[in-house]
Amino acid sequence: MRHRRFTPFDHFFTYPIFMIFVDLNTIKKTLKRSWLWNIDKPAMISFNRDDYHGAGEGELDPSVRKTIREQIGYEVKGPIRLLTNLRYFGYCFNPVSFYYCFNEDDSEVDVIMAEVTNTPWDERHSYVIHQKGQKGKIDNLTADLKKKLHVSPFWGMDHDYEWLFSQPRKNLMVNMINYKDEERVFDATLNMKRIPFTLGNLLKQVARFPFITMLVVFRIHWQAFKLWLKKAPYFIHPDKINLMKGN
């Protein structure tokens, strides 16, 4: 995982990570294979429904389908597979989770929902990426979208996003570029290699990154501290600006 900032100064960093990629219809069955993990209960590794889209709205799979239908009027007919972090040692935080929605014959992805969560506000927003009108084999999905969620106090809201997703096969790539006034100011890239989702492989990754979700939050704040030291421009949360105007 790599982030690169290009203005008003260069600021780059790269971190090794791991994530799970699992079918929403089989995740509960998958995570019941061992006493080390559980569903909606304390465990070393757990899947908690409230950590993901539409918390409190029933099962995750239909909740994602409903949001996509409401946003773009598209009916997902194939399986949905989630790229995310689970809850490790009782803690979960995902800066972004990706819902890969496959076509009816499960041959390729034609819709992706990117659910972004900010910290410390713990707000979420879902961006839906769909290749409208494109027929035949789709190697990459792309979309240009307006920024809708305040993610970092060191970036304003007047950004446009350019997303690029590869099909999730043996390797997976996600790239997002931020533009301000048509100038590239930031990009983030995720490159991942698929390995089988087994207890042994998961435990190897947990042993390598035992507190990965806590580490994610620490890294966010550590990089924010570095930006503060470099005197990066600071932007107040838009809701607080509106509140101050109201007073």
N, C-alpha and C positions, 0 to 999 in steps of 0.2 A: 504494500500500500504506500502510495507516494502523494504528497501534497507539494505544490509549487506556487508561491506568491511572486508576482512580478512588479508590483507597485505598492507604495512609493519606493520600495527597496526589494531586493531579492531575498526570499526566505523559503528554503526547501527542507523537507525531511522525508525519510523513508523508514517504515517499520515493518517487521515480519508479523503476520497475523494468521489465524485460521478461523474459518466459519463453517457452519453446517449447511448442507443443501439437501432438503428433505421434502417429500411429498406431504401436503397438508392432510390428505386423507389417510395416510399411514403413519403419521408421526407418533400418535399415541401408542400404536402397536409396536413401533420400532423402539420406543423408549421404555417399554415394559419388559425388555429382555434381560434386565439386570437390576439387582437391588441397589446398584450405585446411582441409578437415575430414576426419576419419577415424573408424574404428571400432576401439576398444581399442588405439590406437597414438598416439604423440605427434603433436600437430597444434595449430594455432592454436585450432581448435574440434573437439572430439571427443566421441563417446559412448562411455563406458567402462561396461561391464556391471556392474562391481563398485561403481559409484557408486549403484546402485539396489537395489530390493527383492530379497531372496534371493540376495545375492552368492555366487557359487560353486555355485549350484544349477541351472545350465543357463540356457536362454533366459528372458528376462524375462516375456514374455506368459504362458506356462504357469505360471510361478512365482506371478504375481499371481492367476491363476484358482484355483490350488490353495489359496492363503491365504484367499481369499474363501469358497471351498467349505468349508474347515475351520472358519472362524469363524462363518459364519451358515447353512451348508448350502445355499447358493444356487449354481446353475450359470450362469456368465456365458456367454451364447450369441452375443453380438455382438462387435464390435471393442472394443479397449481403447485409449484415447488418453491420453497422459501430458502433464501440465502440470508443467514442471520447468525447472531450469537444466542446461545441458550443462556440459562441462568446457572452460574457456577458459584458454588459455596454460598448460595443465598442471594446473589446479586446479579442483576442484568442491566446492561445499558447498550443500546444500539444506535449509533449516530445515524445509520441508515440500514434498513432491511429491504431486500428486493424480492418481490413476488413474481416469479416467472410463470406466465400463463401460456400453456401449450395449446396447440390447435387440436381439433377433434381426434385426429389419428395419432396424437402424441409424437409427431415427428419433428416439430420445431416450435419455437416460441414466437407468438405474434403480438403479445401484449406483455408489458412489464409495469408493475406498480412499485415505485420507489417511495418508501415511507421514511421520512426524515424526522428525527427527534433531536431537539436542542437541549442544552444543559446550561445553567441550572434550572431553567423554566419548565422543562419536561413537557414541552408542547410538541405536537406532531402534525405533519402535513404530508399528504400523499400526492405524488406526481404520477400520472398515467402516461406511458409511452406506447404509441400504437402506430404501425405503418399503414395508414389509411390508403386504401385503393391499390396497394402493392400486391401483385399476383406472382405466383411461382415461389421458388426457393428464396428465403430471406437469410442472408449471411450475417447482417448486422441490423440492429434497430437504432434509429436515430430520432431525435426530437429537439425542437427549440421551444423552451418554456420560460415564462417569467418567474422570477424568484418570488415565493409567497410566504416564506418562513424566516424569521430572524434567527440565524444560526450562530453567528459570531459577533461579539461587540466590536470587532475590528473590520467588519464589512457592513456597508449600508444595504438598503433594500432595493436600490436602483440597479439591479443586475439582471441579465438574461443568462439562462442556462442553455448549454448545448450538450446533450447527452449522446453517448454512443455505447451500445451494448453488443458484444459478440453473442452468438448462440452458445449456450452452456453445454459444451461437449467435453472432451478431455481437458481442455483449458477454457478459462472464462476470463473475459476482460470487460471492465466498465471504465469509461472515461467521461468526466464532466468538466466542461470549460465554463468559467464565468466571464461574461463580457460586461463592460460598462461603457456606454457610448460607443459601442462597436469595437472597443479595444479589449484584448484578452488581458485579464488582470490576475487570474488564478486558474489552476486546474488540479484535478484529483484523479488518480488512476489506481485501479484495483486489478491486479493480475493474479489469478489463482489456478492451481493445478488440482484436478479432481483425484481423490483417492476413495476407496470403498468406505462407506459409513458402517464401521464395525466397532464393537466395544474396544477391541485392542487398539485400533487406530485413534479412536477418540481419547482413550486414556493416555496414549503417547503424546497427543497434542496438549492435553490438560497438564501432563507432567512437564512439558516444555514451557507452557504458559499457564501456570496454575491459577492465576487470578486475572484472566484475560479481560474480563469486563471491567474490573476495577482498574486494570492497567490502561484500558482505553480512556477512561475518565481522567486518570492521572496525566496521560500524555496530552490530552486536550488542554488541561490547565497549565501544564508545563510549557507547551508551545505558546499559549496565550501570554504567559509570563514573559517569554522571550520577546514576543511582539510588543508588549508593554515597555520592556527595557529599550527596544529600538524606537519607541515613540510612534508606533503605528497609530493612525487616526482612530478615534474611539466614537462609536455610534450607540446612542441610547436605544433601548428596546422601543419600537414604535408605539406599543400600548402605553408605556410610561410617558412618552411625549404627548399622546392624546390626553392622558390623565392630567398632566400638568397644564395643558391648554384649557381643559375643562375647569380647572381651579381658577 
